[in-house]
Amino acid sequence: MTTTKTKYEKLDALIIAAIVGSPIDFGSIYQRDVKKECERIADEENKARGLSRWHEIPGWRVLDRRLQAMRKAGKIRHTGKGWVPAQEAA
């Protein structure tokens, strides 16, 4: 059986590592390594799509998409105070 890697695996791992502990807000997640990886993915997508500078996808939008995808997958939850791993939100 082969395991396929997605372009988001590293980012997902960084997000999970960032939200360990108390609820953390979006701005606090979008720092350092997470920000760097989001911007790398956004640059990749912008180049692949050939978007003009005015239509480019910003790095923070990549994080927003991943948070929502991970929420829908049941990996994380938003408590109103911030993001937490799903098992801590119960």
N, CA, C and O atoms as CSV, one atom per row, in Angstrom:
chain,resi,resn,atom,element,x,y,z
A,1,MET,N,N,0.846,-1.176,0.000
A,1,MET,CA,C,0.000,0.000,0.000
A,1,MET,C,C,0.895,1.245,0.000
A,1,MET,O,O,1.825,1.348,0.800
A,2,THR,N,N,0.612,2.171,-0.887
A,2,THR,CA,C,1.397,3.401,-0.948
A,2,THR,C,C,0.649,4.534,-0.263
A,2,THR,O,O,-0.579,4.613,-0.293
A,3,THR,N,N,1.419,5.388,0.341
A,3,THR,CA,C,0.837,6.548,1.004
A,3,THR,C,C,1.103,7.769,0.144
A,3,THR,O,O,2.254,8.063,-0.180
A,4,THR,N,N,0.062,8.474,-0.222
A,4,THR,CA,C,0.238,9.682,-1.005
A,4,THR,C,C,0.354,10.880,-0.075
A,4,THR,O,O,-0.423,11.046,0.865
A,5,LYS,N,N,1.340,11.698,-0.365
A,5,LYS,CA,C,1.538,12.912,0.420
A,5,LYS,C,C,0.835,14.064,-0.279
A,5,LYS,O,O,0.855,14.175,-1.505
A,6,THR,N,N,0.229,14.901,0.506
A,6,THR,CA,C,-0.380,16.092,-0.061
A,6,THR,C,C,0.543,17.272,0.197
A,6,THR,O,O,1.454,17.195,1.022
A,7,LYS,N,N,0.302,18.347,-0.506
A,7,LYS,CA,C,1.132,19.532,-0.304
A,7,LYS,C,C,0.861,20.195,1.039
A,7,LYS,O,O,1.579,21.110,1.442
A,8,TYR,N,N,-0.177,19.734,1.731
A,8,TYR,CA,C,-0.550,20.339,3.007
A,8,TYR,C,C,-0.091,19.561,4.239
A,8,TYR,O,O,-0.303,20.028,5.358
A,9,GLU,N,N,0.525,18.402,4.073
A,9,GLU,CA,C,0.906,17.585,5.230
A,9,GLU,C,C,1.804,18.328,6.209
A,9,GLU,O,O,1.572,18.297,7.417
A,10,LYS,N,N,2.824,18.992,5.691
A,10,LYS,CA,C,3.742,19.728,6.569
A,10,LYS,C,C,2.994,20.851,7.286
A,10,LYS,O,O,3.167,21.047,8.489
A,11,LEU,N,N,2.167,21.581,6.550
A,11,LEU,CA,C,1.404,22.678,7.143
A,11,LEU,C,C,0.446,22.162,8.211
A,11,LEU,O,O,0.330,22.761,9.280
A,12,ASP,N,N,-0.236,21.068,7.933
A,12,ASP,CA,C,-1.157,20.495,8.919
A,12,ASP,C,C,-0.426,20.117,10.202
A,12,ASP,O,O,-0.929,20.357,11.299
A,13,ALA,N,N,0.756,19.529,10.067
A,13,ALA,CA,C,1.551,19.159,11.247
A,13,ALA,C,C,1.976,20.398,12.028
A,13,ALA,O,O,1.965,20.389,13.258
A,14,LEU,N,N,2.347,21.457,11.325
A,14,LEU,CA,C,2.732,22.708,11.991
A,14,LEU,C,C,1.542,23.333,12.720
A,14,LEU,O,O,1.695,23.875,13.815
A,15,ILE,N,N,0.370,23.257,12.117
A,15,ILE,CA,C,-0.838,23.808,12.748
A,15,ILE,C,C,-1.162,23.034,14.018
A,15,ILE,O,O,-1.429,23.635,15.058
A,16,ILE,N,N,-1.141,21.712,13.942
A,16,ILE,CA,C,-1.422,20.880,15.119
A,16,ILE,C,C,-0.418,21.188,16.227
A,16,ILE,O,O,-0.795,21.284,17.394
A,17,ALA,N,N,0.847,21.341,15.873
A,17,ALA,CA,C,1.881,21.658,16.871
A,17,ALA,C,C,1.639,23.029,17.496
A,17,ALA,O,O,1.941,23.236,18.671
A,18,ALA,N,N,1.099,23.962,16.721
A,18,ALA,CA,C,0.879,25.326,17.213
A,18,ALA,C,C,-0.315,25.431,18.155
A,18,ALA,O,O,-0.348,26.321,19.004
A,19,ILE,N,N,-1.296,24.541,18.021
A,19,ILE,CA,C,-2.512,24.693,18.828
A,19,ILE,C,C,-2.563,23.783,20.049
A,19,ILE,O,O,-3.625,23.618,20.649
A,20,VAL,N,N,-1.448,23.197,20.421
A,20,VAL,CA,C,-1.405,22.378,21.637
A,20,VAL,C,C,-1.533,23.300,22.843
A,20,VAL,O,O,-0.860,24.328,22.925
A,21,GLY,N,N,-2.394,22.927,23.768
A,21,GLY,CA,C,-2.570,23.736,24.976
A,21,GLY,C,C,-3.850,24.536,24.951
A,21,GLY,O,O,-4.883,24.062,24.479
A,22,SER,N,N,-3.778,25.743,25.457
A,22,SER,CA,C,-4.967,26.589,25.561
A,22,SER,C,C,-5.411,27.069,24.182
A,22,SER,O,O,-4.623,27.037,23.237
A,23,PRO,N,N,-6.659,27.512,24.054
A,23,PRO,CA,C,-7.150,28.000,22.762
A,23,PRO,C,C,-6.240,29.096,22.196
A,23,PRO,O,O,-5.805,29.995,22.917
A,24,ILE,N,N,-5.969,29.003,20.914
A,24,ILE,CA,C,-5.063,29.948,20.258
A,24,ILE,C,C,-5.778,30.581,19.070
A,24,ILE,O,O,-6.452,29.893,18.304
A,25,ASP,N,N,-5.630,31.886,18.923
A,25,ASP,CA,C,-6.326,32.595,17.849
A,25,ASP,C,C,-5.552,32.512,16.526
A,25,ASP,O,O,-4.393,32.100,16.483
A,26,PHE,N,N,-6.230,32.916,15.464
A,26,PHE,CA,C,-5.682,32.837,14.111
A,26,PHE,C,C,-4.342,33.556,14.003
A,26,PHE,O,O,-3.384,33.007,13.458
A,27,GLY,N,N,-4.272,34.776,14.517
A,27,GLY,CA,C,-3.047,35.569,14.416
A,27,GLY,C,C,-1.865,34.937,15.112
A,27,GLY,O,O,-0.725,35.085,14.670
A,28,SER,N,N,-2.127,34.237,16.193
A,28,SER,CA,C,-1.045,33.574,16.916
A,28,SER,C,C,-0.585,32.304,16.207
A,28,SER,O,O,0.566,31.893,16.361
A,29,ILE,N,N,-1.464,31.684,15.439
A,29,ILE,CA,C,-1.070,30.508,14.652
A,29,ILE,C,C,-0.250,30.959,13.451
A,29,ILE,O,O,0.730,30.309,13.086
A,30,TYR,N,N,-0.649,32.074,12.833
A,30,TYR,CA,C,-0.003,32.562,11.608
A,30,TYR,C,C,1.297,33.288,11.946
A,30,TYR,O,O,1.416,34.494,11.730
A,31,GLN,N,N,2.255,32.557,12.470
A,31,GLN,CA,C,3.555,33.086,12.861
A,31,GLN,C,C,4.643,32.118,12.404
A,31,GLN,O,O,4.365,30.942,12.165
A,32,ARG,N,N,5.831,32.584,12.284
A,32,ARG,CA,C,7.050,31.822,12.028
A,32,ARG,C,C,6.905,30.737,10.963
A,32,ARG,O,O,6.659,31.031,9.793
A,33,ASP,N,N,7.062,29.472,11.384
A,33,ASP,CA,C,7.074,28.357,10.430
A,33,ASP,C,C,5.745,28.184,9.705
A,33,ASP,O,O,5.728,27.857,8.518
A,34,VAL,N,N,4.640,28.396,10.398
A,34,VAL,CA,C,3.320,28.267,9.764
A,34,VAL,C,C,3.181,29.332,8.673
A,34,VAL,O,O,2.746,29.030,7.562
A,35,LYS,N,N,3.544,30.553,8.985
A,35,LYS,CA,C,3.458,31.646,8.012
A,35,LYS,C,C,4.350,31.367,6.806
A,35,LYS,O,O,3.938,31.563,5.663
A,36,LYS,N,N,5.559,30.914,7.064
A,36,LYS,CA,C,6.508,30.620,5.987
A,36,LYS,C,C,5.960,29.532,5.059
A,36,LYS,O,O,6.042,29.656,3.837
A,37,GLU,N,N,5.403,28.467,5.641
A,37,GLU,CA,C,4.851,27.376,4.837
A,37,GLU,C,C,3.608,27.833,4.070
A,37,GLU,O,O,3.430,27.454,2.912
A,38,CYS,N,N,2.757,28.629,4.688
A,38,CYS,CA,C,1.567,29.163,4.005
A,38,CYS,C,C,1.968,30.019,2.809
A,38,CYS,O,O,1.377,29.913,1.734
A,39,GLU,N,N,2.966,30.858,3.000
A,39,GLU,CA,C,3.415,31.724,1.908
A,39,GLU,C,C,4.063,30.916,0.789
A,39,GLU,O,O,3.929,31.266,-0.383
A,40,ARG,N,N,4.768,29.835,1.142
A,40,ARG,CA,C,5.368,28.967,0.125
A,40,ARG,C,C,4.270,28.317,-0.721
A,40,ARG,O,O,4.365,28.288,-1.948
A,41,ILE,N,N,3.241,27.802,-0.070
A,41,ILE,CA,C,2.129,27.166,-0.788
A,41,ILE,C,C,1.390,28.194,-1.646
A,41,ILE,O,O,1.039,27.908,-2.790
A,42,ALA,N,N,1.156,29.377,-1.105
A,42,ALA,CA,C,0.471,30.435,-1.858
A,42,ALA,C,C,1.284,30.830,-3.090
A,42,ALA,O,O,0.723,30.996,-4.173
A,43,ASP,N,N,2.596,30.981,-2.935
A,43,ASP,CA,C,3.454,31.321,-4.075
A,43,ASP,C,C,3.385,30.244,-5.153
A,43,ASP,O,O,3.308,30.546,-6.344
A,44,GLU,N,N,3.414,28.981,-4.719
A,44,GLU,CA,C,3.307,27.849,-5.639
A,44,GLU,C,C,1.994,27.910,-6.424
A,44,GLU,O,O,1.979,27.758,-7.646
A,45,GLU,N,N,0.901,28.134,-5.705
A,45,GLU,CA,C,-0.417,28.192,-6.346
A,45,GLU,C,C,-0.530,29.393,-7.281
A,45,GLU,O,O,-1.097,29.284,-8.369
A,46,ASN,N,N,0.004,30.528,-6.864
A,46,ASN,CA,C,-0.061,31.732,-7.691
A,46,ASN,C,C,0.717,31.550,-8.986
A,46,ASN,O,O,0.260,31.967,-10.050
A,47,LYS,N,N,1.897,30.926,-8.903
A,47,LYS,CA,C,2.699,30.685,-10.109
A,47,LYS,C,C,1.994,29.698,-11.029
A,47,LYS,O,O,1.970,29.890,-12.245
A,48,ALA,N,N,1.421,28.643,-10.457
A,48,ALA,CA,C,0.740,27.620,-11.259
A,48,ALA,C,C,-0.482,28.192,-11.980
A,48,ALA,O,O,-0.796,27.785,-13.099
A,49,ARG,N,N,-1.157,29.118,-11.345
A,49,ARG,CA,C,-2.362,29.708,-11.931
A,49,ARG,C,C,-2.065,30.914,-12.812
A,49,ARG,O,O,-2.933,31.359,-13.564
A,50,GLY,N,N,-0.860,31.444,-12.729
A,50,GLY,CA,C,-0.504,32.607,-13.529
A,50,GLY,C,C,-1.316,33.838,-13.180
A,50,GLY,O,O,-1.666,34.631,-14.054
A,51,LEU,N,N,-1.614,33.996,-11.901
A,51,LEU,CA,C,-2.434,35.126,-11.465
A,51,LEU,C,C,-1.643,36.426,-11.434
A,51,LEU,O,O,-0.449,36.435,-11.134
A,52,SER,N,N,-2.321,37.516,-11.745
A,52,SER,CA,C,-1.679,38.822,-11.648
A,52,SER,C,C,-1.488,39.169,-10.180
A,52,SER,O,O,-2.101,38.558,-9.304
A,53,ARG,N,N,-0.654,40.133,-9.921
A,53,ARG,CA,C,-0.347,40.528,-8.545
A,53,ARG,C,C,-1.611,40.904,-7.770
A,53,ARG,O,O,-1.689,40.668,-6.565
A,54,TRP,N,N,-2.577,41.472,-8.436
A,54,TRP,CA,C,-3.798,41.938,-7.774
A,54,TRP,C,C,-4.768,40.808,-7.453
A,54,TRP,O,O,-5.688,40.983,-6.655
A,55,HIS,N,N,-4.564,39.656,-8.071
A,55,HIS,CA,C,-5.456,38.518,-7.848
A,55,HIS,C,C,-4.781,37.361,-7.117
A,55,HIS,O,O,-5.366,36.287,-6.977
A,56,GLU,N,N,-3.569,37.574,-6.657
A,56,GLU,CA,C,-2.832,36.511,-5.986
A,56,GLU,C,C,-3.502,36.087,-4.680
A,56,GLU,O,O,-4.165,36.886,-4.017
A,57,ILE,N,N,-3.319,34.832,-4.330
A,57,ILE,CA,C,-3.817,34.284,-3.068
A,57,ILE,C,C,-2.806,34.635,-1.980
A,57,ILE,O,O,-1.634,34.280,-2.106
A,58,PRO,N,N,-3.224,35.320,-0.917
A,58,PRO,CA,C,-2.284,35.635,0.165
A,58,PRO,C,C,-2.041,34.410,1.052
A,58,PRO,O,O,-2.871,33.503,1.112
A,59,GLY,N,N,-0.912,34.395,1.726
A,59,GLY,CA,C,-0.558,33.276,2.589
A,59,GLY,C,C,-1.569,33.011,3.685
A,59,GLY,O,O,-1.840,31.857,4.015
A,60,TRP,N,N,-2.135,34.076,4.257
A,60,TRP,CA,C,-3.093,33.877,5.350
A,60,TRP,C,C,-4.341,33.141,4.886
A,60,TRP,O,O,-4.996,32.468,5.682
A,61,ARG,N,N,-4.676,33.265,3.598
A,61,ARG,CA,C,-5.853,32.572,3.065
A,61,ARG,C,C,-5.616,31.056,3.040
A,61,ARG,O,O,-6.546,30.275,3.241
A,62,VAL,N,N,-4.375,30.648,2.795
A,62,VAL,CA,C,-4.034,29.223,2.820
A,62,VAL,C,C,-4.270,28.670,4.225
A,62,VAL,O,O,-4.835,27.588,4.378
A,63,LEU,N,N,-3.840,29.410,5.249
A,63,LEU,CA,C,-4.070,28.976,6.629
A,63,LEU,C,C,-5.565,28.891,6.921
A,63,LEU,O,O,-6.019,27.929,7.542
A,64,ASP,N,N,-6.322,29.867,6.487
A,64,ASP,CA,C,-7.769,29.860,6.708
A,64,ASP,C,C,-8.405,28.616,6.088
A,64,ASP,O,O,-9.231,27.957,6.719
A,65,ARG,N,N,-8.021,28.299,4.857
A,65,ARG,CA,C,-8.559,27.107,4.188
A,65,ARG,C,C,-8.202,25.833,4.941
A,65,ARG,O,O,-9.041,24.945,5.094
A,66,ARG,N,N,-6.955,25.738,5.415
A,66,ARG,CA,C,-6.529,24.526,6.126
A,66,ARG,C,C,-7.222,24.388,7.470
A,66,ARG,O,O,-7.603,23.282,7.854
A,67,LEU,N,N,-7.392,25.485,8.190
A,67,LEU,CA,C,-8.100,25.410,9.472
A,67,LEU,C,C,-9.519,24.889,9.263
A,67,LEU,O,O,-9.994,24.044,10.023
A,68,GLN,N,N,-10.186,25.389,8.241
A,68,GLN,CA,C,-11.558,24.946,7.972
A,68,GLN,C,C,-11.595,23.489,7.514
A,68,GLN,O,O,-12.489,22.739,7.909
A,69,ALA,N,N,-10.635,23.085,6.688
A,69,ALA,CA,C,-10.579,21.691,6.230
A,69,ALA,C,C,-10.304,20.750,7.401
A,69,ALA,O,O,-10.901,19.678,7.493
A,70,MET,N,N,-9.404,21.150,8.291
A,70,MET,CA,C,-9.083,20.323,9.457
A,70,MET,C,C,-10.260,20.285,10.434
A,70,MET,O,O,-10.490,19.270,11.091
A,71,ARG,N,N,-10.995,21.376,10.528
A,71,ARG,CA,C,-12.191,21.407,11.380
A,71,ARG,C,C,-13.238,20.432,10.840
A,71,ARG,O,O,-13.821,19.654,11.595
A,72,LYS,N,N,-13.467,20.482,9.542
A,72,LYS,CA,C,-14.449,19.587,8.925
A,72,LYS,C,C,-14.037,18.124,9.031
A,72,LYS,O,O,-14.891,17.239,9.092
A,73,ALA,N,N,-12.722,17.866,9.054
A,73,ALA,CA,C,-12.206,16.495,9.188
A,73,ALA,C,C,-12.231,16.017,10.636
A,73,ALA,O,O,-11.944,14.851,10.908
A,74,GLY,N,N,-12.571,16.909,11.566
A,74,GLY,CA,C,-12.656,16.530,12.971
A,74,GLY,C,C,-11.335,16.530,13.715
A,74,GLY,O,O,-11.243,15.974,14.809
A,75,LYS,N,N,-10.307,17.147,13.137
A,75,LYS,CA,C,-8.990,17.173,13.781
A,75,LYS,C,C,-8.855,18.312,14.785
A,75,LYS,O,O,-8.154,18.184,15.789
A,76,ILE,N,N,-9.528,19.424,14.510
A,76,ILE,CA,C,-9.468,20.590,15.391
A,76,ILE,C,C,-10.862,21.172,15.549
A,76,ILE,O,O,-11.776,20.846,14.792
A,77,ARG,N,N,-11.012,22.040,16.545
A,77,ARG,CA,C,-12.295,22.714,16.775
A,77,ARG,C,C,-12.037,24.152,17.163
A,77,ARG,O,O,-10.968,24.495,17.667
A,78,HIS,N,N,-13.029,24.985,16.920
A,78,HIS,CA,C,-12.958,26.373,17.368
A,78,HIS,C,C,-13.907,26.522,18.539
A,78,HIS,O,O,-15.076,26.147,18.448
A,79,THR,N,N,-13.409,27.071,19.646
A,79,THR,CA,C,-14.207,27.148,20.871
A,79,THR,C,C,-14.857,28.503,21.090
A,79,THR,O,O,-15.628,28.659,22.038
A,80,GLY,N,N,-14.578,29.473,20.259
A,80,GLY,CA,C,-15.043,30.838,20.497
A,80,GLY,C,C,-13.899,31.679,21.040
A,80,GLY,O,O,-13.839,32.889,20.822
A,81,LYS,N,N,-12.999,31.023,21.746
A,81,LYS,CA,C,-11.798,31.700,22.257
A,81,LYS,C,C,-10.599,31.426,21.367
A,81,LYS,O,O,-9.602,32.144,21.423
A,82,GLY,N,N,-10.694,30.395,20.553
A,82,GLY,CA,C,-9.591,30.049,19.674
A,82,GLY,C,C,-9.654,28.596,19.241
A,82,GLY,O,O,-10.619,27.886,19.527
A,83,TRP,N,N,-8.608,28.167,18.546
A,83,TRP,CA,C,-8.526,26.816,18.011
A,83,TRP,C,C,-7.881,25.881,19.021
A,83,TRP,O,O,-6.920,26.246,19.698
A,84,VAL,N,N,-8.423,24.668,19.113
A,84,VAL,CA,C,-7.883,23.623,19.988
A,84,VAL,C,C,-7.968,22.287,19.251
A,84,VAL,O,O,-8.779,22.134,18.338
A,85,PRO,N,N,-7.127,21.310,19.646
A,85,PRO,CA,C,-7.290,19.968,19.078
A,85,PRO,C,C,-8.690,19.441,19.405
A,85,PRO,O,O,-9.238,19.773,20.456
A,86,ALA,N,N,-9.261,18.644,18.543
A,86,ALA,CA,C,-10.649,18.182,18.693
A,86,ALA,C,C,-10.909,17.485,20.016
A,86,ALA,O,O,-11.970,17.690,20.604
A,87,GLN,N,N,-9.995,16.680,20.504
A,87,GLN,CA,C,-10.231,15.945,21.747
A,87,GLN,C,C,-10.276,16.860,22.962
A,87,GLN,O,O,-10.864,16.482,23.975
A,88,GLU,N,N,-9.678,18.054,22.905
A,88,GLU,CA,C,-9.688,18.984,24.030
A,88,GLU,C,C,-10.944,19.851,24.065
A,88,GLU,O,O,-11.233,20.475,25.086
A,89,ALA,N,N,-11.685,19.897,22.975
A,89,ALA,CA,C,-12.826,20.811,22.885
A,89,ALA,C,C,-14.100,20.242,23.500
A,89,ALA,O,O,-15.077,20.970,23.680
A,90,ALA,N,N,-14.103,18.986,23.816
A,90,ALA,CA,C,-15.322,18.343,24.328
A,90,ALA,C,C,-15.711,18.825,25.705
A,90,ALA,O,O,-16.713,18.372,26.258
